[in-house]
Amino acid sequence: DLNPDQMADLVQQVGNHRSAYRLPDGRLVLSPFYADKKNVDYWKATIAALQARGIQVAFMPTFVDWPADAKGFAQISYGFSMWGGRSPANTYDVYASQVKAMGLKWMQPVAVQDQRPVAGVYDEAVNLATLRKSWQIAIDEKADFVQLTTWNDYSEGSTVAPSQAHGWAFLDVSAYYASQFKSGAAPAMKRDSLVITHRKQPHAAMPTTPESILMQLRDNSAPAVDQVEVMSFLTAAGQVTAKVGGTTQTWSAPAGASSQVLPLAAGEISAVVTRGGVQTASVLSPFAVTSSPTVQDLQYVAVSSLR
């Protein structure tokens, strides 16, 4: 554990980078993760130590749990954020209104999923539902900031950084909602595109390789599901046809963003968009689904037709 002076030394070192975020008035934005692990007096002392170094900060703590002394934190803060949930069942909008009622800025957490083999737990993200819901809260509650939680925490399976498992798909979806968040209106579609998300195995499938611990669903998560989601972003209404294993399904999709879910099945997964008999977009998942996985893997993989 660092004492306030040591913490101030560390913040000063990081704050010297050009990439460190500052407000227009020059204040360095300080948003420590799990700020509720320390009390208000600790952070007061840290802020004072930074001021003694000539560094003015806008304190914006990110809490894991809502602090018992929220009013005390509010007195020293520019804004609040929460680390947030990783399932539609625990992605709440109640915090935004509480924070704004305090006269503070609100930073909305936006996440995709969470699955932790080393800890033996996972959240049911319901394909892209967690990502969409957390973005929608930011839009509806007029959040002042958004943080993507997380960019590259591979150990917790919560990454949005481009990777082999999901390419740029989560960022492609986020780009649509980020544009709406910033502008106040859904962006116009310049071309048709598709995003497929699914697991590579049913959630209850047992691995063929012995494992010391298997992941179990968190208590506050949505129930586990076995499904494929096809999200379409269309310039105009069109027909979407998806193949999941040996099953084919076609539906009419409207202009803009829409979503369709299908039962997960073993085999390959693909989808195409047609309009007036002409194919305008297509995507094939590189991940085949199996009911006999080598190891347990409960992350949602994704693929976008844009890449």
Residue pairs with C-beta under 8 A, 6 or more apart in sequence:
2 10
4 42
4 45
4 46
4 48
4 49
5 49
7 46
7 49
8 46
8 49
8 50
8 52
8 53
8 55
11 28
11 30
11 46
11 50
11 55
11 57
12 50
12 53
12 55
14 20
15 28
15 55
20 28
20 29
21 28
21 29
22 28
22 29
23 29
23 58
23 78
26 56
27 56
27 57
27 58
27 78
28 50
28 55
28 56
28 57
28 58
29 57
29 58
29 60
29 78
30 47
30 50
30 57
30 58
30 59
30 60
31 60
31 61
31 62
31 81
31 107
31 147
32 43
32 61
32 62
33 62
33 64
33 83
34 62
34 63
34 64
34 83
35 43
35 61
35 62
35 63
35 67
35 73
36 61
36 63
36 64
36 65
36 66
36 67
37 64
39 69
40 69
40 72
40 73
40 75
40 76
43 59
43 61
43 73
43 76
44 76
47 57
47 59
47 76
50 56
50 57
51 57
58 78
58 79
59 76
59 77
59 78
60 77
60 78
60 79
60 80
60 81
60 105
60 107
60 145
61 73
61 77
61 80
61 81
62 80
62 81
62 82
62 83
62 107
62 109
62 147
63 80
63 81
63 82
63 83
64 82
64 83
66 82
66 95
67 73
70 80
70 98
70 102
71 102
73 80
74 80
74 102
74 103
74 104
77 104
78 104
78 105
79 99
79 104
79 105
79 106
79 107
79 144
79 145
80 95
80 99
80 102
80 104
80 105
80 106
80 107
81 106
81 107
81 108
81 109
81 145
81 147
82 95
82 109
83 109
83 149
84 91
84 108
84 109
84 110
84 111
84 134
84 149
85 91
85 92
85 111
85 123
85 130
85 220
86 111
86 112
86 113
86 114
86 123
86 125
86 130
86 158
86 221
87 114
87 123
87 124
87 125
87 126
87 130
87 218
87 220
87 221
87 222
88 125
88 126
88 129
88 130
88 133
88 222
89 124
89 220
89 221
89 222
90 123
90 220
90 221
91 111
91 130
91 133
91 134
91 137
92 137
93 137
93 140
93 141
95 106
96 106
96 108
96 137
96 141
96 143
97 141
99 105
99 106
100 106
100 141
105 144
105 145
106 141
106 143
106 144
106 145
107 143
107 144
107 145
107 146
107 147
108 134
108 137
108 138
108 141
108 143
108 145
108 146
108 147
109 134
109 146
109 147
109 149
110 131
110 134
110 135
110 138
110 146
110 147
110 148
110 149
110 174
111 130
111 131
111 134
111 148
111 149
111 150
111 158
112 125
112 128
112 130
112 131
112 158
112 159
112 160
112 170
112 300
113 123
113 125
113 130
113 157
113 158
113 299
113 300
114 122
114 123
114 125
114 156
114 157
114 158
115 121
115 122
115 123
115 156
115 157
115 215
115 298
115 299
116 122
116 155
116 156
116 157
116 215
117 213
117 215
117 296
118 155
119 215
120 213
120 214
120 215
120 216
121 215
121 216
121 217
121 218
122 157
122 215
122 216
122 217
122 218
122 221
122 298
123 130
123 217
123 218
123 221
123 222
124 203
124 217
124 221
124 222
124 223
124 224
124 225
125 131
125 300
126 222
126 225
127 197
127 198
127 225
127 227
127 228
127 229
127 261
127 300
128 173
128 195
128 197
128 229
128 231
128 259
128 300
128 302
129 222
131 170
131 173
131 174
132 173
132 177
132 259
135 146
135 174
135 177
135 178
135 181
136 177
137 143
138 146
138 177
138 181
139 177
139 180
139 181
143 181
146 178
146 181
148 160
148 174
149 158
150 156
150 158
150 159
150 160
151 159
151 160
151 161
152 159
152 161
153 159
154 163
157 298
157 299
160 170
160 171
160 174
162 168
162 171
165 299
165 301
165 302
166 300
166 301
166 302
166 303
167 302
167 303
167 304
167 307
168 304
168 306
168 307
169 195
169 197
169 302
169 303
169 304
169 307
170 302
172 193
172 195
172 304
172 306
172 307
173 195
173 231
173 304
176 186
176 187
176 233
176 257
179 186
179 187
180 186
180 187
186 256
186 257
189 233
189 234
189 235
189 255
189 256
190 235
191 235
191 280
191 281
192 232
192 233
192 234
192 235
192 238
192 273
192 275
192 280
192 281
192 305
193 232
193 233
193 281
193 304
193 305
193 306
194 230
194 231
194 232
194 233
194 240
194 271
194 272
194 273
194 281
194 282
194 283
194 304
194 305
195 230
195 231
195 233
195 283
195 302
195 303
195 304
195 305
196 228
196 229
196 230
196 231
196 242
196 269
196 270
196 271
196 283
196 285
196 302
196 303
197 228
197 229
197 231
197 300
197 301
197 302
198 227
198 228
198 229
198 264
198 269
198 285
198 287
198 289
198 300
198 301
199 226
199 264
199 289
199 297
199 298
199 299
199 300
199 301
200 287
200 288
200 289
200 290
200 293
200 297
200 301
201 289
201 290
201 291
201 293
201 296
201 297
201 298
202 226
202 264
202 291
203 224
203 225
203 226
203 298
204 224
205 290
205 291
205 292
205 293
205 296
207 214
207 293
207 294
207 295
207 296
208 292
208 293
208 294
209 294
209 295
211 295
211 296
214 296
215 296
215 298
217 223
217 224
226 263
226 264
227 261
227 262
227 263
227 264
228 242
228 244
228 261
228 262
228 263
228 264
228 269
229 259
229 260
229 261
229 262
230 240
230 242
230 259
230 260
230 261
230 262
230 271
231 257
231 258
231 259
231 260
232 238
232 240
232 253
232 257
232 258
232 259
232 260
232 273
233 256
233 257
234 253
234 254
234 255
234 256
234 258
234 273
235 255
236 255
236 275
237 252
237 253
237 254
237 255
237 275
238 252
238 253
238 273
238 274
238 275
238 280
239 250
239 251
239 252
239 253
239 273
239 274
239 275
240 250
240 251
240 252
240 253
240 260
240 271
240 272
240 273
241 248
241 249
241 250
241 271
241 272
241 274
242 248
242 249
242 250
242 260
242 262
242 269
242 270
242 271
243 268
243 269
243 270
243 271
244 262
244 263
244 264
244 265
244 267
244 269
244 289
245 265
245 266
245 267
245 268
245 269
245 289
246 265
246 267
247 262
247 263
247 265
249 260
249 262
251 260
253 260
253 273
264 289
265 289
266 288
266 289
266 290
266 291
267 288
267 289
268 284
268 285
268 288
268 289
269 284
269 285
269 287
269 288
269 289
270 282
270 283
270 284
270 285
271 282
271 283
272 279
272 281
272 282
272 283
273 279
273 280
273 281
273 282
274 280
281 305
282 305
283 303
283 304
283 305
284 303
285 301
285 303
286 303
287 301
287 303
